[in-house]
Amino acid sequence: MSFWSVEIGLSVVGLALSAYVFAFYLRSAARRTSIGRRVTATVGVLTAQMLVTLALSVHLALRFSADVAVPMLTIVTLEVTGIALLTMAVRE
């Protein structure tokens, strides 16, 4: 398995988690408050960012070697870790 495969797989997981959190806040009564709207918007931007990350990962995988994949893998791992923590907070 290549670094790119792992990186793209993590991007898919991150996108799924951020979409879950976004859907939660979109349906939540918390979005009726000022802070709730801001959190919903922030998670929406995070979801869009993960979608762009996934698209760029696929694009870069077709053109570059592991020299580019390793830094991207590090960045995506940090992103997914943050999204996982946010998901755990939402589920509580």
C-alpha positions in Angstrom: 0.0 0.0 0.0 1.4 3.4 -1.0 1.5 6.6 1.0 -1.0 8.1 -1.4 -3.5 5.3 -0.7 -3.3 5.8 3.0 -3.5 9.6 2.6 -6.6 9.4 0.3 -8.2 6.9 2.7 -7.7 9.2 5.6 -9.1 12.1 3.6 -12.3 10.0 2.9 -12.6 9.2 6.6 -12.1 12.9 7.5 -14.7 14.0 5.0 -17.2 11.4 6.3 -16.6 12.6 9.9 -16.9 16.3 9.1 -20.1 15.7 7.1 -21.5 13.8 10.1 -20.7 16.7 12.4 -22.0 19.3 9.9 -25.3 17.3 9.5 -25.6 17.1 13.3 -25.2 20.9 13.8 -27.4 21.6 10.8 -30.3 19.7 12.4 -29.5 20.8 15.9 -31.5 23.4 17.8 -28.2 24.9 18.8 -27.9 26.6 15.4 -30.7 28.9 16.4 -28.3 30.7 18.7 -25.6 33.1 17.5 -22.8 30.7 18.6 -24.6 27.8 17.1 -24.8 29.4 13.7 -21.0 30.2 13.9 -20.2 26.6 14.9 -22.4 25.3 12.0 -20.6 27.6 9.6 -17.2 26.6 10.9 -18.0 22.9 10.5 -19.4 23.6 7.1 -16.1 25.2 6.0 -14.2 22.3 7.6 -16.3 19.9 5.5 -15.6 21.9 2.3 -11.9 21.9 3.2 -11.9 18.1 3.6 -13.6 17.8 0.2 -10.9 20.0 -1.4 -8.2 18.0 0.4 -9.6 14.8 -1.0 -9.7 16.2 -4.6 -6.2 17.6 -4.3 -4.9 14.3 -2.9 -6.2 12.4 -5.9 -4.8 15.0 -8.3 -1.4 15.0 -6.6 -1.2 11.2 -6.4 -1.4 11.1 -10.2 1.5 13.4 -10.6 3.9 13.1 -7.7 5.8 10.5 -5.7 6.0 9.7 -2.0 8.2 12.9 -1.5 4.9 14.9 -1.7 2.7 12.2 -0.1 4.5 12.1 3.2 3.9 15.8 4.1 0.3 15.5 2.9 -0.2 12.4 5.0 1.0 14.3 8.1 -1.3 17.2 7.4 -4.3 15.0 6.8 -3.6 12.9 9.9 -3.7 16.1 12.0 -6.9 17.2 10.3 -8.6 13.9 10.9 -7.5 13.8 14.5 -9.1 17.2 15.1 -12.3 16.1 13.3 -12.4 12.9 15.3 -12.1 14.9 18.6 -14.9 17.1 17.4 -17.0 14.1 16.5 -16.5 12.6 19.9 -17.6 15.9 21.5 -20.8 16.0 19.4 -21.6 12.4 20.3 -21.5 13.1 24.1 
